[in-house]
Structure formats: C-alpha cells, structure tokens
C-alpha cells in the first residue's frame, strides 16, 4: 500500500501547478491532503477527480478559503470520520479519518502558532487536548497511519537553522517535547502505558537523515535547502515492520511543502 501525504497550501493552486498529473503517476492507494483552502463545492472540476479515486473533504466552516483536509482513496472505506469532538478544532477543518477494516488513515493539520500569541496558545491547547486521544488510539488495537502537517520539528536534524529558531513556533522546546513524547524511534522505547509508541516512518528509515518537507517562500530558502521537516507519517507499532520505503518528493514544486510518499507491505 502506498500512502501519500501533502500540504497543498491551496489545492486549486497546487492543481494548477500539475499536482494531480504527478499524483496520477505515483500509483498511490491513499492520498491525505492538508490546507485545501477551499470548500468542496469549489473543487468540482474534473482535475480534482482523478480516475479511479473516491474523495472526502472536511472543509473549514469558520471561514472560506482556510485550512481544510481531504482523503482520496482507491478503495471505498468502511467509514469516514470528520470530527473529534471539539468544535474549535473540528470547525477549522483539521481532521479526517478513513477506516478500512482495522486500519485507520488520518489526515491531520495541526495549527501553526507563527502568527502570534493567540494562535500559539491555541496550538498548545490542541496539543494538550489531542494527547489523550492519541494515547487511546495507540492502545486501541487498531492500526493507525497519521499523515499530515504537524507544524513541529523533532530535533536538530529536522531544521536547517536550529539555533536561531529556538524561540520560534514549530521549534519551541515544549512543542518538541510533546511530539517526541509520542514517538518511539527504537522499538525498545515503546511504552504504551505512557502513550509512547508512534513510529516516525521517515526517522526509522533514515536515522540520521537531514531532509526537509517545508521551505519558507521568503528569499531563496528552497533553492538553498533552508527547510524544516514538519510533515510526518506516524504509525502504530504493529505497522512498524511493514514500512518499506519513504521519499520526500521535493521536485516538482507544487506548494511550499513537499509530498511525503510511504510504501507499506500488505
């Protein structure tokens, strides 16, 4: 199974740059999108409906042209969920989950706090609220693949300018502690009683890798590879040994983010 995660930073914009032509060449089974920045009724053109795929959206209802997540799938899910029970989060269009038997594939868009204190405090509130949900999923016995833009780097390896970003949203120590507290890069670190066990697919396959998934549009950040790795696929422990390959598709450029492509053994 091939699962692709991508923050489009506007799906109409990404489509105009050839994203769906690229996607159609990838033989993907599931596509998780973040930041569609559109309402479903604005995405009715044939370009947004590639052959062989069904699609489901969770648009932002707080304002048009904001946030939004989606899942495209070759197979019909048993169920599609679009809310976790907190309106402030759900109504911004930040979560959608497709269930296929005992497998859940989630498209997540965790808030950024870079615009100021109000949004940073909301981000911290989301982190606190999500933790018990993620812990419950980890212990549930279901297989989960959590795809998305988490807006947090995990370590020095995940950001070009580590030192100068220590006080910036996405690289704050408390954010990194939260995300690292969820993850177990080494099998021996797994402790389900503490909610620690999510596998960062890229990091398991590239223990010392220094690849990025997002680059600022300012200056020549992308050309100079001054980036951040903030897009992840995190999986439950039972899927760890089924991860075969992952790649960050830096080119062609469809967004300020790059698609993350992961292959899983059936």
C-alpha positions as CSV (number, residue, x, y, z in Angstrom):
1,X,0.0,0.0,0.0
2,X,1.3,3.4,-0.9
3,X,0.1,6.4,1.2
4,X,0.9,10.0,0.2
5,X,0.6,13.0,2.5
6,X,0.8,16.5,1.2
7,X,0.1,20.0,2.4
8,X,-1.1,21.7,-0.7
9,X,-1.2,25.3,0.6
10,X,-4.3,25.7,-1.6
11,X,-5.4,22.7,-3.6
12,X,-6.5,24.8,-6.6
13,X,-3.1,26.4,-6.7
14,X,-1.3,23.0,-6.4
15,X,-3.5,21.6,-9.2
16,X,-2.7,24.5,-11.5
17,X,1.0,23.6,-11.0
18,X,0.5,20.0,-12.1
19,X,0.0,18.2,-8.8
20,X,-2.7,15.8,-10.0
21,X,-0.7,14.9,-13.1
22,X,2.1,14.0,-10.7
23,X,-0.2,12.1,-8.4
24,X,-1.7,10.1,-11.2
25,X,1.8,8.8,-12.0
26,X,2.5,7.7,-8.4
27,X,0.3,4.7,-8.2
28,X,-0.9,5.8,-4.7
29,X,-3.6,4.0,-2.8
30,X,-4.5,6.8,-0.4
31,X,-3.7,10.5,-0.6
32,X,-4.0,12.6,2.6
33,X,-4.2,16.4,1.9
34,X,-3.9,19.3,4.2
35,X,-4.6,23.0,3.6
36,X,-7.0,22.6,0.8
37,X,-8.0,26.2,1.3
38,X,-11.3,25.6,-0.5
39,X,-14.9,24.4,0.0
40,X,-15.9,21.1,-1.6
41,X,-18.2,22.9,-4.0
42,X,-15.2,24.8,-5.4
43,X,-13.5,21.6,-6.3
44,X,-15.9,20.1,-8.8
45,X,-13.8,20.4,-11.9
46,X,-12.5,17.2,-13.5
47,X,-8.9,18.0,-12.5
48,X,-9.9,17.4,-8.8
49,X,-11.4,14.0,-9.5
50,X,-8.6,11.7,-10.9
51,X,-9.8,8.5,-12.4
52,X,-10.0,5.5,-10.0
53,X,-10.3,7.6,-6.8
54,X,-13.1,8.5,-4.4
55,X,-12.6,11.6,-2.3
56,X,-13.8,13.0,1.0
57,X,-13.4,16.5,2.4
58,X,-13.5,18.3,5.8
59,X,-13.7,21.9,5.0
60,X,-13.2,24.8,7.4
61,X,-16.6,26.2,8.4
62,X,-15.1,29.1,10.4
63,X,-14.2,30.9,7.2
64,X,-13.9,30.1,3.5
65,X,-10.5,29.6,1.9
66,X,-8.9,28.5,5.1
67,X,-7.3,25.2,6.3
68,X,-9.3,22.1,5.2
69,X,-8.3,18.4,4.9
70,X,-9.2,15.7,2.4
71,X,-8.6,12.0,1.7
72,X,-8.5,10.4,-1.8
73,X,-8.7,6.6,-1.9
74,X,-8.9,3.8,-4.5
75,X,-10.8,1.6,-2.1
76,X,-14.1,2.5,-0.5
77,X,-13.6,3.0,3.3
78,X,-16.0,1.3,5.7
79,X,-16.4,4.7,7.4
80,X,-15.2,8.3,7.1
81,X,-15.0,10.5,10.3
82,X,-14.6,14.2,10.3
83,X,-14.8,15.3,13.9
84,X,-13.0,14.6,17.2
85,X,-15.5,16.4,19.5
86,X,-14.0,19.9,20.0
87,X,-15.7,22.4,17.8
88,X,-12.8,24.9,17.9
89,X,-10.6,22.3,16.3
90,X,-13.1,20.4,14.1
91,X,-14.7,23.5,12.6
92,X,-11.3,24.7,11.3
93,X,-11.2,21.5,9.1
94,X,-8.1,19.8,10.6
95,X,-9.0,16.1,10.8
96,X,-10.5,13.5,8.6
97,X,-10.1,9.7,9.1
98,X,-10.9,6.9,6.6
99,X,-11.4,3.4,8.1
100,X,-10.6,0.3,6.1
101,X,-11.3,-2.8,8.3
102,X,-8.8,-2.5,11.2
103,X,-6.7,0.2,9.5
104,X,-7.4,3.9,10.0
105,X,-5.7,6.5,7.8
106,X,-5.9,10.1,9.2
107,X,-5.2,13.4,7.6
108,X,-4.2,15.9,10.3
109,X,-3.4,19.6,10.1
110,X,-2.0,20.7,13.5
111,X,-2.3,24.5,13.9
112,X,0.6,26.8,13.5
113,X,1.4,29.4,16.1
114,X,3.6,31.6,14.0
115,X,1.1,34.4,13.6
116,X,1.2,35.4,17.2
117,X,0.4,34.6,20.9
118,X,-3.3,33.9,20.4
119,X,-2.7,31.2,17.8
120,X,0.3,29.8,19.7
121,X,-1.9,29.4,22.8
122,X,-4.5,27.6,20.7
123,X,-1.8,25.3,19.3
124,X,-0.7,24.4,22.9
125,X,-4.4,23.8,23.8
126,X,-4.7,21.5,20.8
127,X,-1.6,19.6,21.9
128,X,-3.0,19.1,25.4
129,X,-6.4,18.0,24.1
130,X,-5.0,15.7,21.4
131,X,-2.7,13.8,23.7
132,X,-5.2,11.5,25.4
133,X,-6.9,10.9,22.1
134,X,-3.6,9.8,20.6
135,X,-2.9,7.7,23.6
136,X,-6.3,6.0,23.3
137,X,-5.7,5.3,19.6
138,X,-2.3,3.8,20.4
139,X,-3.8,1.3,22.9
140,X,-6.9,0.6,20.9
141,X,-5.6,-2.4,18.9
142,X,-6.4,-0.6,15.6
143,X,-3.7,0.1,13.1
144,X,-3.3,3.9,12.5
145,X,-1.4,5.9,9.9
146,X,-1.4,9.6,11.0
147,X,-0.5,11.7,8.0
148,X,-0.1,15.4,8.0
149,X,1.5,18.7,8.7
150,X,2.2,18.8,12.4
151,X,3.9,22.2,12.4
152,X,6.6,20.9,14.8
153,X,10.2,19.7,14.2
154,X,11.5,16.9,16.3
155,X,15.2,17.7,16.5
156,X,18.3,19.5,15.2
157,X,18.2,17.0,12.2
158,X,14.8,18.3,11.1
159,X,15.6,22.0,10.6
160,X,18.4,23.8,8.9
161,X,18.7,26.8,11.3
162,X,18.3,25.1,14.7
163,X,19.9,27.7,17.0
164,X,18.2,30.8,15.5
165,X,14.7,29.1,15.7
166,X,14.7,28.1,19.3
167,X,12.1,30.8,20.2
168,X,10.0,30.4,17.1
169,X,6.8,28.4,16.8
170,X,7.4,25.0,15.5
171,X,10.8,24.6,17.2
172,X,9.8,25.6,20.7
173,X,11.2,23.1,23.4
174,X,7.7,22.4,24.7
175,X,6.4,21.6,21.3
176,X,9.3,19.3,20.6
177,X,8.9,17.6,24.0
178,X,5.3,16.9,23.2
179,X,5.9,15.4,19.8
180,X,9.0,13.4,20.9
181,X,7.0,12.1,23.9
182,X,4.6,10.4,21.4
183,X,7.3,8.8,19.3
184,X,9.4,5.7,19.7
185,X,12.1,5.6,17.1
186,X,13.7,2.5,18.6
187,X,11.4,-0.5,19.3
188,X,12.7,-0.7,22.9
189,X,11.4,2.8,23.6
190,X,7.8,1.7,23.2
191,X,5.7,2.2,26.3
192,X,2.0,2.1,25.6
193,X,1.2,2.9,29.2
194,X,2.9,6.3,28.8
195,X,1.4,6.9,25.3
196,X,4.8,6.4,23.7
197,X,4.9,4.2,20.6
198,X,4.1,6.1,17.5
199,X,6.7,5.4,14.8
200,X,8.0,8.3,12.8
201,X,8.4,6.4,9.5
202,X,11.0,8.7,7.9
203,X,13.2,8.7,11.0
204,X,13.1,4.9,11.4
205,X,14.3,4.5,7.8
206,X,16.7,7.5,7.9
207,X,18.0,7.7,11.5
208,X,20.5,10.5,10.7
209,X,18.7,11.9,7.7
210,X,18.5,15.7,7.2
211,X,15.7,16.1,4.7
212,X,13.0,18.7,4.9
213,X,9.4,19.0,3.8
214,X,8.7,22.7,4.1
215,X,10.6,25.8,3.0
216,X,9.7,29.4,3.5
217,X,8.6,31.4,0.4
218,X,10.9,34.2,1.6
219,X,14.2,34.7,-0.1
220,X,15.8,31.6,-1.6
221,X,15.0,29.1,1.2
222,X,14.1,26.3,-1.1
223,X,16.9,26.8,-3.5
224,X,19.3,26.8,-0.6
225,X,17.5,24.0,1.1
226,X,16.9,26.0,4.3
227,X,14.0,24.0,5.4
228,X,12.0,22.3,8.2
229,X,10.7,18.7,8.4
230,X,7.2,19.2,9.8
231,X,5.2,16.7,7.7
232,X,5.0,13.2,9.0
233,X,3.5,9.8,8.8
234,X,3.3,8.3,12.3
235,X,2.2,4.7,12.6
236,X,1.2,2.4,15.4
237,X,3.8,-0.2,16.5
238,X,2.3,-3.1,14.6
239,X,2.9,-1.3,11.3
240,X,6.5,-0.5,12.1
241,X,7.9,-3.6,10.3
242,X,5.6,-3.1,7.3
243,X,7.2,0.2,6.3
244,X,9.3,-0.5,3.2
245,X,10.2,2.8,1.7
246,X,9.6,6.5,2.1
247,X,10.5,9.5,-0.1
248,X,10.1,13.3,0.1
249,X,9.2,14.5,-3.4
250,X,10.9,17.8,-3.4
251,X,10.5,18.3,-7.1
252,X,8.4,19.3,-9.0
253,X,7.2,22.1,-6.7
254,X,3.5,22.3,-6.1
255,X,3.5,24.1,-2.7
256,X,5.8,25.4,0.0
257,X,5.6,21.8,1.3
258,X,6.7,18.6,-0.5
259,X,4.7,15.4,-0.7
260,X,5.7,12.5,1.6
261,X,5.4,9.1,-0.1
262,X,5.5,5.9,2.0
263,X,5.2,2.3,0.9
264,X,3.8,-0.3,3.3
265,X,3.8,-4.1,2.9
266,X,0.3,-5.5,2.6
